[in-house]
Structure formats: C-alpha cells, structure tokens
Amino acid sequence: MSLLETDRFVVNQKAKLIELSNEYRIFDVDGNQIGTIRQEGQTAVKKLARFVSSLDQFMTHHYAVYEADGTKVLELTRPRKIMKSRIEVKDGQGMPVGWIVQENVVGKKRFALQGPAGEPLGAINAENWRAWDFQILDPQGEQVGSVNKKWAGLGKEMFTSADNYVVEIDGSVTGPLRQMAVASAASLDTALKQDAGGLN
C-alpha cells in the first residue's frame, strides 16, 4: 500500500543535536517506516542563519515527501512569512495540488485548504487554542481526519516523544484532499511549531 493510500500513520521529527534542517520519518501503526519528509534546498547561508538567529520564519522552506522506496509523492513549499503561513502543495511530479493557508494568529488555529485557483477543498482546525489536536474537514465541514498526539491503540515505546504526530484519514477521502491530509502534519509543524511564537 502506498503512503497516499495509508489511513493511519505516525510522523516523527528526527532529532538533531543542532537543528539546521528538518527531517521527519513516517511509520505505520506497527512501527514500520513507510516514508520520509526531508527539508531540501537549504543553502549554507540559510543554515548559518538558523544557527545564529531566529530568522527562520522569514525564510522560504522546501520539503519533499518520499515513499520508503524513494519515490517522491509530494512537494511542500512555505514562502517567507511575517505572521501567517501559506504552504503550497504539489504532487510528486511538481504539479500544483493546492494551498494550506493559515487564517489566524490569535486563538484556535485555523487553516483553509484551497485548490490551485483558490477553490475550497476543506479545512484543518485546532480543537482548542493550545493543544496540538487538529480536525481535518471536507468542503462541507464534515470531519474526515485528524492530526494529534493521541496514542490509543499504537502501544509502541517509540511513539511517545513530543515530536510525534498521529495522522488519521477516512478511507473515503481521495484526490487533492487526501494529498493535503497526508501533508498536514509536516505543514502544521512547519507553520506553527518551528517558528518563534508557534505552538510547542
């Protein structure tokens, strides 16, 4: 089964002594690695800026999502930001899928999911203002998935650190919304947690 067809998986941020670039591993519920998310295109200047300053949020970030066999399935780009993030999602061939758009800074975080031309695909909304629990909604506002840190039914010691996110997607979700949902954990982490003032 391909990563884009997997309904429940864990995204783990790979720990680094000095975090100059981000990398995430993707596991199925049995602890098997089924994919990787890697930050790409980091220049030496950008790495130095991350090391000596808090300018990270003002830089453009590029990520790629790979299957376990190395096949690229998604590309994510977050342009430089001041307050709110916009993350562009493309498929593995570089064709536009849509945008994950942060709608607010204060209160419960809300993200609109939009197609390439701005058409509504759904939303990702925080369940409260502080906890790292998000609902994935379809265009009609019905919940079709979630991103959170709830480990019920996983039971693996490796799935206990603060930098793990469980992504669940209803099996009926297909097309661009499915691609957006798969991209959601790294996108939210990049939009919020990795920036000064984001969620921790």
N, C-alpha and C positions, 0 to 999 in steps of 0.2 A: 504494500500500500504506500502511495506517495505521501509526502508531507502535507500537500494541499488537500488530501483526502482524509487525513487523520482528525478525528473528532475531539480527542483529548490528549494534551501533551504538556510538558513542563519546559519552560525556558529558563536556563540557568546562566547568570552572568559569570563568566570565567574570571576568577580572582587574579589580580596582578599586584605585585608589590608597589609599583608606581604605575598608575593607570594613565597611559599615554594614548591608548586606543582601546576601543571596546570590542569584546568578543562574547558571544553567547552560544551555549550548546543547547540543543533541543533533544529531549528524551521522550520516549513513550512512557506509559504508566508502569511498565515493567522495568524501567531503568536502562533501556537500550537507546543509545544515541542514534537519532534518526535525521539530524540536521545540524546546521551551524549558521549563525548570523555573524558576519565579520564587518568591522569598520574598514573601509578601503579609501585609498587616495589621500592618506594623511602625509603631508609634507613634513620635512624636518622642522620647518619654521612653526607649523601648527603644533607639532609635538612639544617643541620648546615652550610655546605659549601656554599649553595646557599644564606644563610642569611648573612654570614660574608665576602663573597668574590665574585669574578666574574669568578669562576672556572666552572660555569655551562656548558659552551660549551665543556669542556674536559671530561664530564661525559656521560655515556650511559643513554638514556631515553627510557622508555617503555610507550606506550599508548594503550588503548583499546577503540574501538568504539562499542556502545551499542544501540540497538533499545529502544524505550520508555518502552517496557515491560521487559527490562533487558537482552534480547538475544544479545550475543556478535556476531558482524558481521565482525570485522576487528581487527587486532593487528598491531601496528606500533612500530618499534624499530629503534632508531637513535644511532648507536655506537658513542663512543667518537670521537671527531674531532679536527683537528688543524685549517684548513682553510675552507674546503668544506665538506658539509654534504652528507651522504648516509643514506637513510631511507628504511628499509626493511618492506614490507607489507605482512601480512599473512591473511588468511581468519579466520572466527570465530572458526574454528577447529584447527588452528595452521598450516595449510598447506600453503607453500610458494605461493605467488601471483607474487612478483617481487620486484624491487627496484626503488626508486625515487632518482636520482643521480644528485647532484649539479655539473654543468660543469664549472662554472667560478666564480671568486670572484669580479672582476672589471667589470663595465659596466652593461648592461641589463642582469639580472639573467636568466640563462637557466638551466633546469632540464631535463635529459633524463629519460624516463620511460622504464624500462627493465624488461623482464621476469626473472624467477629464474636462467636461464642459460645465461643471458645477452642478450637475443634476444630483438630486438626493439619492444616496444608496443606503443610508441608515445613520446610526449614531453610536458613540461609546460614551456612557455617562457614569460618573462616580456615584456609588451608593451613599456616601456621605462626604463631608468636606475634608476628612483626614485619612481615613483608612484606604488601603491600596486595593479596593474592590470595585470593579467596573462591570457594567452590563453592556453587552453588545446588542443593539436593536436593529430591526429591519426598517424599511421606509415607512411602515405603518405604525412604528413604535412598539412592536412586539419583541420581547426578549428572545434572541436566538443564540446567545452565547454569553461568556463571561471571561474576565481576567481577574484573578485574585490570588491570595496566598493560603487558600484553604486546602488542606492535605487529606481530606477524608477519602479513604479507600486506596491511598497510594502506599503508605506504610513503608517507605524507604528512608533509611537514615540520610541518604544523600539529598533528600528533598526536605531539608529543614532549615537552611540558611535564609537570611533576609532577602537575598538576591535571587530568589526563585519565584516564578510566576506560573500558575496553572491556567492554561487556556482551554476552554471548552466551547465547542461549536456544534450546534444542532446538525444532525446528519442531512437535513433537508436544505441546508444553505449551500448554494453553488455560485459560480461565476465571480464577478468582481467583489461581492460582499464576502464570499469565502476567502478570497485573497486578502482583503482588508483585515479580516478577522485573524488570519494567520500572522499578518504583520503587526498586529496590535500590541503585543507585549513589548517588543523592542521599541516600537514607536512611542508608546506611553513612557517607557523608561527614559528614552532619549528626550522626549518633550518636557518631562517633569523632573524625574529623579536626578538626572545627570547635570542639571543646571542649578546654579546657586538660587536658593529660594524655592526650589521644587520640592516635591514630596520626598521624604526619607523613609 
